[in-house]
Amino acid sequence: MTGEAALAAYFEERAAHVDRHPVMITPGTRQLLHRLRSAGLRTVCYGGLGKDHFDHHLGRYAHLFDGPGYVCTNDFRPGLREITEDVFGLRPAQALFVDDVARVADAARELGTAFVGRPSAFVHSHQRALMREAGVRHLIDRLDTLDDGLLRRIDQEMTADTFWSASLTAAGRGGYA
């Protein structure tokens, strides 16, 4: 099978899966977006699918997102630097990413940006363990856990430059450069 054929087969299987298991908005999404905006933070949604996926599933919340609203990272995964610097004109230390993929945590650590892991509850997922291995100290199961107190703690850790170094030391991996 060629790479192109494999990709086509993947998207065909994905479409069948989504037909059987429709995309659901995570409980607490609207409240989290309001909480982030109330804290003065700008928000954007990102992912590897096209903007039409965002519009279809999160379009009713579009007014709660800033900038382009959605950034497709299909061509530059995971896209943290591009979103932080190119889209919002921020330094990495000024950004916070919330994601369910440990590879994104690794990229956040390398970039020096804050990261909160929200790994899937899927029984066969290894993301939680991989995130812990990557030194992620802030793992949440529910979006309401990302409250004002946690946001303040993340800000303090980023300001003190202890966000990654302390968590990596605790994981036995040393600090980031």
C-alpha positions as a LaTeX table, in Angstrom:
\begin{tabular}{lrrr}
\hline
Residue & $x$ (\AA) & $y$ (\AA) & $z$ (\AA) \\
\hline
Met1 & 0.00 & 0.00 & 0.00 \\
Thr2 & 1.38 & 3.41 & $-0.89$ \\
Gly3 & 1.47 & 6.20 & 1.65 \\
Glu4 & $-1.32$ & 7.96 & $-0.19$ \\
Ala5 & $-3.45$ & 4.78 & $-0.20$ \\
Ala6 & $-2.77$ & 4.23 & 3.51 \\
Leu7 & $-3.84$ & 7.77 & 4.29 \\
Ala8 & $-7.03$ & 7.35 & 2.24 \\
Ala9 & $-7.76$ & 4.06 & 4.04 \\
Tyr10 & $-7.18$ & 5.73 & 7.41 \\
Phe11 & $-9.60$ & 8.58 & 6.66 \\
Glu12 & $-12.17$ & 6.12 & 5.34 \\
Glu13 & $-11.95$ & 4.08 & 8.54 \\
Arg14 & $-11.99$ & 7.26 & 10.63 \\
Ala15 & $-15.18$ & 8.44 & 8.92 \\
Ala16 & $-16.82$ & 5.07 & 9.61 \\
His17 & $-15.72$ & 5.26 & 13.25 \\
Val18 & $-17.09$ & 8.80 & 13.65 \\
Asp19 & $-20.39$ & 7.64 & 12.13 \\
Arg20 & $-20.57$ & 4.94 & 14.83 \\
His21 & $-19.17$ & 7.17 & 17.61 \\
Pro22 & $-20.07$ & 10.81 & 16.93 \\
Val23 & $-17.75$ & 13.57 & 18.12 \\
Met24 & $-18.88$ & 14.87 & 21.50 \\
Ile25 & $-17.96$ & 18.22 & 23.00 \\
Thr26 & $-16.17$ & 17.67 & 26.30 \\
Pro27 & $-18.39$ & 18.60 & 29.25 \\
Gly28 & $-17.31$ & 21.94 & 30.69 \\
Thr29 & $-15.95$ & 23.34 & 27.41 \\
Arg30 & $-18.14$ & 26.43 & 27.39 \\
Gln31 & $-17.46$ & 27.16 & 31.06 \\
Leu32 & $-13.70$ & 26.74 & 30.55 \\
Leu33 & $-13.69$ & 29.13 & 27.61 \\
His34 & $-15.59$ & 31.72 & 29.66 \\
Arg35 & $-13.21$ & 31.20 & 32.61 \\
Leu36 & $-10.15$ & 31.69 & 30.39 \\
Arg37 & $-11.60$ & 34.84 & 28.85 \\
Ser38 & $-12.52$ & 36.17 & 32.30 \\
Ala39 & $-8.90$ & 35.65 & 33.31 \\
Gly40 & $-7.86$ & 37.84 & 30.35 \\
Leu41 & $-6.44$ & 34.97 & 28.33 \\
Arg42 & $-6.78$ & 34.62 & 24.57 \\
Thr43 & $-7.81$ & 31.22 & 23.26 \\
Val44 & $-7.56$ & 29.29 & 20.04 \\
Cys45 & $-8.51$ & 25.78 & 19.02 \\
Tyr46 & $-6.00$ & 23.74 & 17.02 \\
Gly47 & $-5.71$ & 20.33 & 15.46 \\
Gly48 & $-4.90$ & 18.33 & 12.39 \\
Leu49 & $-8.33$ & 18.41 & 10.79 \\
Gly50 & $-9.68$ & 21.15 & 8.56 \\
Lys51 & $-11.51$ & 24.25 & 9.77 \\
Asp52 & $-14.79$ & 22.71 & 8.61 \\
His53 & $-14.45$ & 20.18 & 11.46 \\
Phe54 & $-14.06$ & 23.05 & 13.95 \\
Asp55 & $-16.97$ & 24.97 & 12.43 \\
His56 & $-19.22$ & 21.91 & 12.53 \\
His57 & $-18.45$ & 20.86 & 16.11 \\
Leu58 & $-17.37$ & 24.05 & 17.89 \\
Gly59 & $-18.92$ & 26.72 & 15.69 \\
Arg60 & $-21.42$ & 27.69 & 18.38 \\
Tyr61 & $-18.42$ & 28.66 & 20.56 \\
Ala62 & $-16.51$ & 30.49 & 17.81 \\
His63 & $-17.11$ & 33.86 & 19.49 \\
Leu64 & $-15.11$ & 32.61 & 22.51 \\
Phe65 & $-11.94$ & 32.00 & 20.48 \\
Asp66 & $-9.43$ & 34.65 & 19.42 \\
Gly67 & $-7.32$ & 35.19 & 16.32 \\
Pro68 & $-8.33$ & 32.84 & 13.57 \\
Gly69 & $-10.43$ & 30.80 & 16.02 \\
Tyr70 & $-8.97$ & 27.58 & 14.68 \\
Val71 & $-5.46$ & 26.72 & 13.50 \\
Cys72 & $-5.03$ & 23.62 & 11.35 \\
Thr73 & $-1.67$ & 22.11 & 12.32 \\
Asn74 & $-1.72$ & 19.33 & 9.75 \\
Asp75 & 1.28 & 20.79 & 7.88 \\
Phe76 & 3.36 & 21.77 & 10.96 \\
Arg77 & 2.71 & 19.41 & 13.84 \\
Pro78 & 2.44 & 19.88 & 16.65 \\
Gly79 & 2.36 & 23.62 & 15.84 \\
Leu80 & 3.03 & 25.15 & 19.26 \\
Arg81 & 5.74 & 27.54 & 18.04 \\
Glu82 & 3.65 & 28.57 & 15.04 \\
Ile83 & 0.56 & 29.22 & 17.18 \\
Thr84 & 2.48 & 31.04 & 19.91 \\
Glu85 & 4.80 & 33.18 & 17.82 \\
Asp86 & 3.27 & 33.43 & 14.35 \\
Val87 & $-0.45$ & 33.55 & 15.15 \\
Phe88 & $-0.40$ & 35.43 & 18.47 \\
Gly89 & 3.03 & 37.14 & 18.49 \\
Leu90 & 3.84 & 35.80 & 21.96 \\
Arg91 & 6.99 & 34.47 & 23.54 \\
Pro92 & 6.66 & 30.75 & 24.36 \\
Ala93 & 6.70 & 31.47 & 28.11 \\
Gln94 & 3.52 & 33.51 & 27.64 \\
Ala95 & 1.46 & 30.59 & 26.33 \\
Leu96 & $-0.38$ & 27.66 & 27.84 \\
Phe97 & $-1.43$ & 24.60 & 25.87 \\
Val98 & $-3.99$ & 22.03 & 26.95 \\
Asp99 & $-3.79$ & 18.80 & 24.98 \\
Asp100 & $-4.39$ & 15.06 & 25.16 \\
Val101 & $-1.17$ & 13.99 & 23.43 \\
Ala102 & 2.17 & 13.44 & 25.18 \\
Arg103 & 4.11 & 14.41 & 22.04 \\
Val104 & 2.63 & 17.89 & 22.40 \\
Ala105 & 3.85 & 17.95 & 26.02 \\
Asp106 & 7.36 & 17.12 & 24.78 \\
Ala107 & 7.17 & 19.97 & 22.27 \\
Ala108 & 5.89 & 22.36 & 24.97 \\
Arg109 & 8.78 & 21.41 & 27.26 \\
Glu110 & 11.32 & 21.92 & 24.46 \\
Leu111 & 9.76 & 25.28 & 23.59 \\
Gly112 & 9.53 & 26.35 & 27.24 \\
Thr113 & 5.79 & 26.88 & 27.22 \\
Ala114 & 3.24 & 25.82 & 29.83 \\
Phe115 & 1.27 & 22.63 & 29.29 \\
Val116 & $-1.69$ & 20.95 & 30.96 \\
Gly117 & $-2.37$ & 17.36 & 30.00 \\
Arg118 & $-5.90$ & 16.09 & 29.59 \\
Pro119 & $-5.27$ & 12.52 & 28.51 \\
Ser120 & $-8.03$ & 10.35 & 27.17 \\
Ala121 & $-9.82$ & 7.99 & 29.53 \\
Phe122 & $-9.63$ & 5.32 & 26.80 \\
Val123 & $-8.63$ & 2.12 & 28.55 \\
His124 & $-5.79$ & 1.30 & 26.13 \\
Ser125 & $-4.37$ & 4.82 & 25.95 \\
His126 & $-0.80$ & 5.28 & 27.09 \\
Gln127 & $-0.93$ & 9.09 & 26.98 \\
Arg128 & $-1.22$ & 9.59 & 30.77 \\
Ala129 & 1.89 & 7.46 & 31.42 \\
Leu130 & 3.77 & 9.11 & 28.56 \\
Met131 & 2.87 & 12.55 & 29.90 \\
Arg132 & 4.13 & 11.64 & 33.37 \\
Glu133 & 7.31 & 10.32 & 31.74 \\
Ala134 & 7.63 & 13.65 & 29.90 \\
Gly135 & 7.48 & 15.50 & 33.23 \\
Val136 & 3.94 & 16.86 & 32.97 \\
Arg137 & 2.89 & 17.80 & 36.48 \\
His138 & $-0.55$ & 19.21 & 35.70 \\
Leu139 & $-2.82$ & 16.42 & 34.49 \\
Ile140 & $-6.57$ & 16.95 & 34.57 \\
Asp141 & $-9.49$ & 14.61 & 34.00 \\
Arg142 & $-12.19$ & 17.29 & 33.88 \\
Leu143 & $-12.08$ & 20.77 & 32.36 \\
Asp144 & $-13.39$ & 22.36 & 35.56 \\
Thr145 & $-10.10$ & 21.33 & 37.21 \\
Leu146 & $-8.41$ & 24.02 & 35.12 \\
Asp147 & $-9.68$ & 26.71 & 37.46 \\
Asp148 & $-8.38$ & 30.11 & 38.56 \\
Gly149 & $-6.19$ & 28.51 & 41.25 \\
Leu150 & $-4.46$ & 26.21 & 38.78 \\
Leu151 & $-4.03$ & 29.07 & 36.30 \\
Arg152 & $-2.37$ & 31.18 & 39.04 \\
Arg153 & $-0.10$ & 28.26 & 40.03 \\
Ile154 & 0.95 & 27.74 & 36.40 \\
Asp155 & 1.65 & 31.47 & 36.04 \\
Gln156 & 3.76 & 31.46 & 39.22 \\
Glu157 & 5.72 & 28.40 & 38.06 \\
Met158 & 6.37 & 29.96 & 34.66 \\
Thr159 & 7.44 & 33.25 & 36.28 \\
Ala160 & 9.80 & 31.41 & 38.65 \\
Asp161 & 11.08 & 29.25 & 35.76 \\
Thr162 & 10.19 & 26.09 & 37.71 \\
Phe163 & 7.33 & 24.85 & 35.55 \\
Trp164 & 9.27 & 22.12 & 33.76 \\
Ser165 & 12.47 & 21.85 & 35.78 \\
Ala166 & 10.78 & 20.87 & 39.05 \\
Ser167 & 8.49 & 18.33 & 37.39 \\
Leu168 & 11.33 & 16.79 & 35.42 \\
Thr169 & 13.56 & 16.60 & 38.47 \\
Ala170 & 10.73 & 14.82 & 40.31 \\
Ala171 & 10.45 & 12.42 & 37.36 \\
Gly172 & 14.23 & 11.84 & 37.50 \\
Arg173 & 14.93 & 13.52 & 34.15 \\
Gly174 & 16.61 & 16.79 & 35.11 \\
Gly175 & 15.51 & 20.25 & 34.01 \\
Tyr176 & 15.01 & 21.70 & 30.55 \\
Ala177 & 17.58 & 23.92 & 28.93 \\
\hline
\end{tabular}
